[in-house]
Amino acid sequence: MFALIEVIYILMLLIGVNTANAFFRFIQQLAEPLALFFPGLFQTGNVKLDVLLNYGLAAVFWLVVTGLLARLVAR
């Protein structure tokens, strides 16, 4: 679920959704704290690439963490 929120946020930023929209702000408020320390990790000079790398890495992180937790719970 956390990774999905990150992916939705990435897609909304990449396609240029109106940032004043209430739904966008809601997703942003969820996505930014879930990104942990990843925002600002990569600074390429291209805003869209930065978002893709930083928040994409956070999404991959949450996929790995939830996968590990699922394996532990399944035992």
N, C-alpha and C positions, 0 to 999 in steps of 0.2 A: 504494500500500500504506500509506503514512504517513497519507494522508487517511482511509483506511478505519479505521485504528486510532483516529483522532480521533473519527470518527463513532460507532464502537462505544462508546467511552468516554462520549460525550455521551448516547447512548441509554441506556446503563446508569445514568447518574446521573439522567436525567430520569424513568425509570420506577421508580427507587427500589430498585435491586438491593442486596442485602446487601453492605455494604462490607467485611465481614470475610471474604468469599468469596475463595478463592485465585485463581480466574480473574479476578475483578474487580481484585485487587491486581496481577496480572500485566499486565492491560491498562492499569491506572493507571501502573505503572512504565514502560511503553512510551510512553504518551500524554503524560505530563507533560513529559519532555525534548523531545519532538517539537513541543510547543506553542511552544517558543522563548520569545519575549518577550510573547506574546499574553495569557497569564493575568494578570488584574489590569488589563488595558487598559481594559475597561468595568466600571464598578461602579454598577449601577442600584439596588441595594438588594434585588433579587430574585435569590436564589442560582441558581435554575434558568435565568433569563434571562441571568445573567452567564456561566454555563457554556456556554449555547448561543451567545452572542455571541463569547466569547473563544476557545473551542475550535473553534467553527464557522469563525471567521476563520482559525485555524491550518489547518484542513482545506482551506479555499479556497486559502490560500497554497501548500500542498503540491500541490494540483491544478494550479495555475498553474506552479509550478516544474517539476514532472514533465512537464507539457505542453510547456514550453519546451525542456527537455532532450531530450524525444522528437523534437521538430522538428529540433534541432541534430544529433542522432545519425542521423536519417533522411536528412540531406543528404549 
